Amino acid sequence: MSKVATTIFVYSFYLFLMGLGMMLIPNTLLALFGFLPTTEVWIRVLGLFTFTTGIYYFQAARHEQTAFFQATVAGRIFFFVMMLVFVFAFEQSYMLALIGSVDLLGAIWTFSTKNK
């Protein structure tokens, strides 16, 4: 597995863990990040989406899908920027930026290894 594929492979496990957390123990995860508990299904649906996205990352890494790797850099940076927008424009918890920073750091890691 190439170095760039390894970054995507590792990120897939972050997605798996976050997805499982939101599906199985959503209120524990919400509390960890300082958000109120919920009984609504939206957090579990988001967890399912996150876990499913992890499958795409996992398979793309296994099969060296370089176009996908490049697309994730822009997507993860966009995700981080939008989290900042939510924090500042909608006066949301800074924890959203912390969550988005994982995406930013992952994008930087992927970008920095793509030419090696």
C-alpha positions as CSV (number, residue, x, y, z in Angstrom):
1,M,0.0,0.0,0.0
2,S,1.4,3.4,-1.0
3,K,1.9,6.1,1.6
4,V,-1.0,8.2,0.3
5,A,-3.3,5.1,0.3
6,T,-2.2,4.5,3.9
7,T,-3.5,8.0,4.9
8,I,-6.9,7.1,3.4
9,F,-6.9,3.7,5.0
10,V,-6.2,5.2,8.4
11,Y,-8.9,7.8,7.9
12,S,-11.4,5.1,7.0
13,F,-11.0,3.7,10.6
14,Y,-11.7,7.2,12.0
15,L,-14.9,7.2,9.9
16,F,-15.8,3.7,11.1
17,L,-15.3,4.6,14.8
18,M,-17.3,7.9,14.5
19,G,-20.0,6.2,12.6
20,L,-20.4,3.3,15.0
21,G,-20.3,5.8,17.9
22,M,-23.1,7.8,16.4
23,M,-25.2,4.7,15.7
24,L,-24.6,2.8,18.9
25,I,-23.8,5.3,21.6
26,P,-24.9,8.7,20.2
27,N,-25.5,10.5,23.4
28,T,-22.2,9.4,24.9
29,L,-20.4,10.8,21.8
30,L,-22.5,14.0,21.8
31,A,-21.7,14.6,25.5
32,L,-18.0,14.0,24.8
33,F,-18.1,16.9,22.4
34,G,-20.3,19.1,24.6
35,F,-23.6,18.7,22.8
36,L,-27.0,18.0,24.3
37,P,-28.3,14.5,24.2
38,T,-31.0,13.6,21.7
39,T,-33.7,10.9,21.2
40,E,-34.1,11.8,17.6
41,V,-32.9,9.4,14.9
42,W,-30.9,12.0,13.0
43,I,-27.6,11.3,14.8
44,R,-27.9,7.6,14.1
45,V,-28.6,8.3,10.4
46,L,-25.5,10.6,10.3
47,G,-23.6,7.7,11.9
48,L,-24.8,5.3,9.3
49,F,-23.7,7.8,6.6
50,T,-20.3,8.3,8.2
51,F,-19.7,4.5,8.6
52,T,-20.8,3.9,4.9
53,T,-18.4,6.7,3.8
54,G,-15.7,4.8,5.7
55,I,-16.3,1.8,3.5
56,Y,-15.6,3.9,0.4
57,Y,-12.4,5.2,1.9
58,F,-11.3,1.7,3.0
59,Q,-11.9,0.2,-0.4
60,A,-10.4,3.1,-2.3
61,A,-7.2,2.8,-0.2
62,R,-7.0,-1.0,-0.8
63,H,-7.3,-0.4,-4.6
64,E,-5.1,2.6,-4.8
65,Q,-7.8,4.9,-6.2
66,T,-5.6,8.0,-6.6
67,A,-8.3,10.2,-8.1
68,F,-10.4,9.5,-5.0
69,F,-7.5,10.4,-2.8
70,Q,-7.1,13.8,-4.5
71,A,-10.8,14.5,-4.3
72,T,-10.8,13.8,-0.5
73,V,-8.2,16.5,0.1
74,A,-10.6,19.2,-1.3
75,G,-13.6,17.6,0.4
76,R,-12.1,17.4,3.8
77,I,-10.7,20.9,3.6
78,F,-14.2,22.1,2.6
79,F,-15.7,20.2,5.5
80,F,-13.3,22.0,8.0
81,V,-14.1,25.4,6.5
82,M,-17.8,24.8,6.7
83,M,-17.5,23.7,10.4
84,L,-15.7,27.1,11.0
85,V,-18.6,28.8,9.2
86,F,-21.1,27.0,11.5
87,V,-19.1,28.0,14.6
88,F,-18.8,31.7,13.7
89,A,-21.8,32.5,11.5
90,F,-24.3,30.5,13.5
91,E,-22.6,30.8,16.9
92,Q,-22.2,27.1,17.5
93,S,-19.8,25.3,19.8
94,Y,-16.1,25.5,18.9
95,M,-16.2,21.7,19.2
96,L,-17.4,21.6,15.7
97,A,-14.1,23.2,14.6
98,L,-12.3,20.5,16.6
99,I,-14.2,17.8,14.9
100,G,-13.5,19.4,11.5
101,S,-9.8,19.7,12.4
102,V,-9.5,15.9,12.2
103,D,-10.5,16.3,8.5
104,L,-8.1,19.2,7.9
105,L,-5.2,17.3,9.4
106,G,-6.1,14.2,7.4
107,A,-6.3,16.2,4.2
108,I,-2.9,17.8,4.9
109,W,-1.4,14.3,5.6
110,T,-2.9,12.9,2.4
111,F,-1.7,15.9,0.3
112,S,1.8,15.8,1.8
113,T,2.3,12.2,0.8
114,K,0.7,12.2,-2.6
115,N,4.0,13.0,-4.4
116,K,6.1,10.5,-2.5
